[in-house]
Amino acid sequence: MLPPTFGRDIGASLVVFLVALPLCVGVAVASGVPAEAGLITGIVGGIVVGLLPGSTMQVSGPAAGMTVLVYEAVQEYGLPALGVIVLAAGLLQLLLGALRLGRWFRAVSVSVVEGMLAGIGLVIVAGQLYSMADLSAPTSGVGKITGLPGLVTDLFGSTKSLSALALGAGSIAVIVLWRRMPAKVRVVPGALVAVALATAATMLLNLPVKKVQVQGLLSSINLPGADDFGQLAQVGVLGTVFAFMLIASAESLFGAAAVDRLHTGPRTEYDKELMAQGAGNTLCGLLGALPMTAVVVRSAANVQAGAQTRVSRVMHGVWLLLFAALLPWVLATIPVAALAGVLVHAGWKLLPLKQFPRMWREHRVEAVILTITAVAIVTVNMFEGVLIGLALSIVKTAWDTSRVRPTTTDTGTGPIHIALTGNATFLRLPQILDTLEALPAGRPVELDLSGLRHVDHACDAALSDWVEGHNHPDTHIRVELTAAERAEAGRAEVAEPEKATV
């Protein structure tokens, strides 16, 4: 006997299938791989990852956020190497999940994640504008943006490009306006409606635009060979593997936190979810398909459609499999410009247009890190851009946690009292020395270090040198500080106050 929730789960699975179909195909085409490769990833994400423990409501598949990185990897190392890269990234995810490190991905700075998504969104929007006009996009992120004026010029010289642009722009308009339709009508996703209308217009008007290239589901399976695994010896390939793992894991686990807020069912077990994503990516790598992440858009659609159990996400993978096996010819009728329009809209939604003004007012340094991360991704590449953002975030955290507050008390007679509180690290050493060196000469000084919670080696040595440098017959320095118990690791720890006269 079927469980009472089965009917609702089946209905939700059909909704998620309709949401996932155009995105699976669109992400694959934008990534420079066969359209079926995106469907394979969606099938694995539904049937395989859907059965594994971790999250109940999250739905996995190819994500727009990985498009730029996949495209760069395919252009740099070739399509056969993609499977090896995805496979290695999946194995890393399995290892990190087994080591129970999944929860640590939630510790990544929000500004870095938002900057990463913003950089990806900018590159997607700029690149897909060319595809909307059936034109080839420049390879670099900067080239895509600086080439936009030339794109406008090329448009007016080609009827074919104008026709394609009209389809792409029309697709964006349909997606935007679809939100205003009645709730019962919006059960059908706007992206699917946009692609369907663009396909119908192309067929009825016989428009001379590019269409999706189809080669069959089985033909799109590209098993890695021994030579492909040899590319893992290249530093660049290993860096790409790390970037795939980092971005796919962060996006999936951040998405899990967001999706958990949408329902009252079982909460996500982060380590198990990371292992589930790793298992899915390992299989996708063996099949030569796109990398997968948990996708918030599909997951939210799953919850909103009334899903109760993991049956809905498994069945959405079954529907994708049936579509790819039984109706592959439908893909060949879809204009590329319509899929590009869907991705332009998806890329635009990655830009933190609403969050950034508030962040700038309340957390300006975080806003700067977000901006630098996004610009670095556009101007350099995805991997190095994320590393730059992480490095800046770490520096900012180190700076914030190493705050030192010097307090000077001078009554005009007797010694000058200097009290230091906080954490004395090398980052604040210039501030400490500036305070000490600004003291008037010839006056005795009391230096109170009992308020310091931590003193690193650099500050310890500098303070000792300063005390010794001022120890002469005309200057009497009374030092009130904590007993410096230096551990073998060279750390200065805070103990009981001790007074000494130098």
N, C-alpha and C positions, 0 to 999 in steps of 0.2 A: 504494500500500500504506500502511495506517495505521501510524503510529509505535507502538512497543511500549508507550508510556505512555498511549495514547489511552483505553484501558479504565479506568484509574485516574482519569484526568482527568474522564471522563464521570461516573463514580460520585461523585467529589468535587463536581462541578457540581450534581448533584441534591441533595446534602446542603446545599450553600450556598443553593440555590434555596428549599429548605424552611425554612432559617433566615431568609432575606431576606423571604419573602412576608409573614408577619404583621407584620414590622417596617416594611416599606415602606407597608403599608396603615395601620398604627397611627400612625406618625409623621405621615402625611398628615392623618389625621382629627384628631390632636391639634394640628396646625399650622393648622387651620381652612381647609384646601383639600380639593378632591375626592380621594377615595381613589386614583383613577387617576393623579393627579399624582405620588404616591409611587412607583407602579409605573413610570411613565415615567422617573423619575430612576434607579431600579434598572436599567431596561433600558439606558439610556445608560451608566451606570456599568459594566455588564457588557460590552456589545458594543463600545462606542466606546473607553472608557478601558481596557478589558481588552486591546485590540489595540495600545495605545500603549506605548512603552518607558518605563521608570522602575522599577517594581516588578513582580516576576513573580507573587507570591502574594497581594498586597493585593487586596481586593474593595471596590469603591466603590458607594455608594448613599446614600439619605437616612439621616441619623443622628439619634438621639434628642438628641444634644448641640446640634443646631441648632433644635430644636422651639420653644423659648421665643422665640428671636430671630425666627424666621419668623412665628410667631403675632403678635408685636408689630408686625412690618412690615406684615402683611396687615391688621391692625386699624387701623393708623395711616394707611397709604397706599393700601389697597385691593388686591385680588387682581391686577388688571392690572399694577400697578407691581412685583409680585414678580418677573416675568420680566425686567424692566429691571435690577432690583437684582442678580439672580443673574448676568445677562449681563455687567454691568459688573464684578462681582467676579471672574468667570471671565477677563475680559480682563486685569485686574490681575494675576491669577495667572500668565497667559501671559507678561506683561511681566517680572514678577519672576523667573520661571524662565529667560527668555531672557537676563536680566542676571546669571544665575548666583547668585541670592540665596537659593535654596532652602535651602541648608545653614544660613543664619543663623536660620531659624525654630527650629532646635534650640538656639539660645542663649537662648530665652525661659525665664525662671525656672520651675523645676518647681513652686514654691509658687504662682505665678500660674496655671499650667495646672490644677493640682489645685484651686485655689480657684474657677477658672472652672467646672470640671466639678462641683464641690460645689454652687455656686450654681445651676447648671442643674438638677442632680439634685433639689435642694430644691423648686424651682419646678415641675418635672415631677411629682414625687410629690404635692405639695400640690394642683396643678391637676387631675391625673388622678383623685384621690380623688373629686372632684365628678362626673367623667365616669363613674366606676364606679357612681355612684348615679343616673345619668341626670339630673343637675342641672347648671345653668349655673354655671361658676366665676367668681368676681370677676376683673376684668381685671388688677389689680396683683398683684405678687408678695406684698406685705405683706397685701393683702386676702385672697389665697388662704389664707395661714397663719392670720390672725386670724379668718377665717370658718369654720374647722373646727369649733369648738363649735356654731355654728349649723347646720352640716351634720348633726351628730349629731341635733339636735332635729328637723330636717326629715325625717330618715330614718324615724323612728318614726311619722310621720304619713302615710306613703305606702307602700302595698304594692308599687307599681311600683318605687319606689326600693330597697326591701329586696330585691326579686327581682334587680334589676340588680346590687346590691352583692354578693349571693351569687354571681352569675356571676363578677364581677371578683375577689372574694376566692378563689373556687375556682380561677380561672386562676393566681393567684399561688401557691397551694398546690401545684398540679400542677407548675409550673415548678420550685419548690424541691424537691419530692419526687422529681422525675424524675431528678435527679442520682444518686440512690441505686439506680436501676435498673441491670441488667446492661449492660455496654458495648455488646453487640450491639443491645439495645433502644434505647439512647441515640443510635443513628445517626439516628433520627427526633428532631428538636429538640423540647425541652420546650415552647417557646412555641407551636409549631404544634399539638402535642397538646392544649395547654390551650385554644387557640382552637377547635379541632375539637370537643372535648368540650363546650365552652360553647355552640357553635352547635347541636350535636345536642340538648343539654338544652333549649335555647330552642324548637327545633322540636317535640320530643316533648311538652313540657309546655305548649306554646303560651303562653310567657311574654310579657307585654305590655311589652317593653323596646325601646329604640331600636336600630335596625340601621343598618349602613353605607349611606349614600346612593350610588347608582350612576348615572352619566350617560354611560358609554361612553368608551373609550379616545380615539377621535378627537375627541369632544366636549370632552374635558378638555384638549386642546391649545389654549393661549391665547396666540396670537402677539402680542407687544407692538406697539402702534401709535405713531404720531408723538407723540400727546399724552402717552403714557406716558413716552417718552424725555424729554419736557420736564420731568418731575419731577426729573430729575437736577440741575436748577438749584437745588433745595432743599438747604439745609445738612443737614437731618435725613436726607434720602435718601442724600446722599454719606457721612454718618457710618455709616449702615446698610450701605452698600456696603463700606466699609472694615472694619466689624465682621465681615461675612460672609467677606470675603477672609482676614482675620486668623485667625478661629476655624477656618474650613474648612481653611486651609493648615496651621496649627499641629496640628490634630487629625490630619490626614492624614500629616504628616511625623513627628510623634511616634509615630503608629501604625506607620509604616514601620520605625522603629527597633525597636519591640517585636516586630513580625512577623519581622524578620530574625533575631531570637534564637530563633525557633521552628523554623527550617529551615536546611539546609546548602547551599541553592542559591545562585543569583546574588544579590548584595547590591543594595539599592535605590540607584539613581542619583537623588539628591534633586532636582536641578534639572529633570531630565526628568520625574520624578514630579509635580513642581509644575506643569509645563506640561501634563501629561496631565490633572491635575485641573482646570486652567484650561480646557482644551479641552472637557472634560465639562460644566463649569458654564456655559460659553458656549453650548453646544448646549441645555442644560436651560433657560437663560434664554430662548433663542429659542422654545422650546416652551412657556414659561410654567409650568415644573415646579419642584419643590423643589430647593434647592441640594444638592450632594453632597459627601461627604467619603469618604476611605477608612475603613472601619468595622472595628475590631479584632475584634469578635465574629465577623463573617462571614469575615474573613481567617484567624483562628485555626481556625475550622471548616473552611476550605479546606485548610489545612496538615494538620490532624489527620485529615481524610478521605482523605489520601494524594495530593493534587494534586502533579503533577510540573512542569507547564508552565502558561502563561497560558490554555491551552485551557479549563481548568475555569471560570475566571471569565467568559470569553466565553460559554460554553454556559449558565452560570447566567442570564445576561441573555437568552439565547434562550428558556429555559424561562419566564422572567417574561413575555416578549412573547407566547408562545403561550398562557399562562394568561390574560393580560389580553384577548387577542383572541378566544379560543374559549370561555372560562368566566367571563365577567363576572358572570353571574347568581349565582355562588357568593359574591361579595362582598356582595350584598344580603342574604344569610342570616346574616352575621356580626354578633353583638351588639356594640355599641360598648363596653359594659362589659368585655367580655373583652379587647379591644384595650387599654383603659385599664389593666387589670390587668397586661398584658404591659409597658406603659410604666412603671407604678409600680415593677415589679421592675427594669426597665432603669435608671430614675432612681435607685433605691436603690443600685445597683451603682456609680453615679458618685460616691457619697459616700466619702471616704477614711477610713472607719471604722477600718481596720486600720493605715493608715500614720500617722494623725494623732498617736496617743499617742507613737510613737517619735520623730516629728518634734518634738513638744513637748519631749521630754526632751533631744534632741541638737541641735536647731536651732530654738530657741524663737522667734527673730525671724521665721524663715521660716514657722512655724506661725501667727504673728500675721498675716503678710501673706496667707496662705491664708484665714484667717478673715475678714479685712476684705474681701478680694476677693469671697468668697462672700456676705457680708452686703450688700455694695454691689450685687451683681447682683440680689439678692432685693428690696432696698428702692428701688433707683434703676432701672436697666435693665442689659441685657447689655453694651452698648457702653461706657458710662461705668464700669461695674464693672470691666471688663477694663483700661481705661485707668488707673483708680485703682490696681489691682494692679501694673501695669507701672511706674507712677510710684513707688510704694513700693519696688518691687524695685530700681529705679535708684538711689533715695536710699540704700537699704541698702547697695548695692554701693559707691556713692561714699563712704559713711561708713566702710566696712570698708577700702577701699583708701587712705584718707587718714589712716591711723594715724600718730600722732606720739608718740614716747616721750621725754619730758624726763628727763634724769639730772642731779641736782645733787650736786656734791662740795664739801664745806666742811670744811677741816682746822682751822678756828678761827683760823688765821693766814694771811695772804696773801689773794689774790683768791678769790672763789667761782667755781667752774667749772660752767657750765651747758652740757650737750651735748644737742642735738636730733637725733633720728634718725627716718627714715621719710619720709612725704610731707606737706609743710606746705601745706594748702589752707584755704580760708575756713571749711570745716566744723570744723576743729580750731583756728581762731584764738583763740576764747575760752580754750581749754585752755592755749595757748602764753602768752597775755598774763597769765592768772591765775598761771602759774608765775613769770613775770618780775616781776610786780607784788608777789608775796609775798616777794621777796628783801629782806633787811634793808637799811635805808638807810645810806649812808655807807661802804659797803664796795666796793672795786673788784670788777669782774665780768669773767670770761672767758666769752664767748659763742661756743660751737663749733657751727658749722652745717655742718661738712664731712660729717656723717652723713646729711644730707637728700638724698634722691634727686630730689625735686621741690619747688620753691617757687613757688606761684602769685603773681599780682600783689598780691592782698590781703595775703597774709602778708609779701611782700617790702616793701610800703609800711609795714605796721605795725611790722615789725622795725626798719626804717630810722628811723621816727619815735621808737621807743623808745630807740634808741641816741642819737639827737640830743637827746632830752629828758633823758638822763642825762649828757650831756657838759657838765660845769661844773667849775670849779677844784677842788672838794672831792671829786669822784668821778672815778676813772680807770677807763675800760672798755677792756679789750683784746679785740678782736673777731677770732676765728679762724674764717674761713668760706671758702666756695668762691668763686672769682671769678664774679661774676654776669654772665654773657654774655646780655644780653637780646636775644632774637630780635625780628624785626620784628613778630611776632605777639604780643609782650608776654610771652613765657614766660621764666622764669628757669631756666637749664640748669646742671647741675653740671659744674664744670671742676676744675682743679687747686687744692689748698688754698692760701690766701693769708692771711698774718697782717698785721693792721693794728692800730695803737694809736690810740684816740680820746681 
